[in-house]
Amino acid sequence: FMEDHSLALLKAEQEAGLPQAAKLMSGITAREVPLDKIKGRLPWVQEPDCTSCHNFSEKPNLLTASAFNKWTPRSEGLSGLFSRRRDDMLMVRCIVCHGAPHAVYPARNPLADNLDNLPPLQYEQQAATLGSYGNCALCHGQPMDFSAHHPLVQWSEREIHVPSGARQTMPPARFSHQAHTPLINCTICHHTGYADGKSLLCTSSGCHDGLTATLRTDKNAKPTLNPFYFYNAFHGPYPSCVACHTESLAAGKPAGPTDCKACHQAPSPLWAHGAEAGGSGAAAQ
């Protein structure tokens, strides 16, 4: 909250002996942290740090992760800032792969999504950190066995495929159960339950396995929307992937991607071993 950030700056001025700081602070109410718990910080010198949320051993909790009140130490000065920090080899600056401080993925631009992420879109056709998803070949001329820049912690993912017979037009979307566990109840998506001890998939037989958007009961009747059309499970009204992400984003809650390329991420044409752009699988229309 801006109130808390203002108090953090004013508290540093108060600690430095500036008499007007206390008067200004009296007109501001802290929102996230009690005033006595807010740590003063010097502007441009003490900023939030990557490790405020990331410990590089596990993914941060999307509901509780916060960088507020976790400023870089004053002793580090400007060298501790994200914009000047380098990788573990002291070779490449963090912003080379992650973007500038105000353009770290995912960035929301009011004019269009991902305008702050043009380099990764240009070089790997996906708005993600350069080198994401094993795409080391963007910079390296030979395959890399591990990351020497910093430990990479990724959620396990699975590809979501369309029913047999659907026309494929885009790469398959990736889905992580770990990323969704703290946000929703499993039965919201798997609302039809389980079979043989396993949850039914969206496109299981008798669920969203329809290949047409409309149905016609007879040749004289007007076509009606097909509730079993597979596209609706992912892009239709709630509950669906796009609807849930969009509603969460509008409510200011943690939300997944809402644009096509962020979900249907195509492998880069610059990947090693001659991987083709567009991927082997695809989502469909």
Secondary structure, 3 states (H helix, E strand, C coil): CHHHHHHHHHHHHHHCCCCHHHHHHCCCCCCCCCHHHCCCCCCCCCCECHHHCCCCCCCCCCCCCCCCCCECCHHHHHHHCCCCCECCCCCCEHHHHHCCHHHCCCCCCCCCCCHHHHHHHHHHCCCCCCCHHHCHHHCCCCCCCCCCCCCCCCCCCEEECCCCCCCEEECCEEECHHHHCCCCCHHHHCCCCEECCEECCCCCCCCCCECCCEECCCCCCCCEECCCEHHHHHHCCCCCHHHHHHHHHHCCCCCCCCCHHHHCCCCCCCCHHHCCCCCCCCEEC
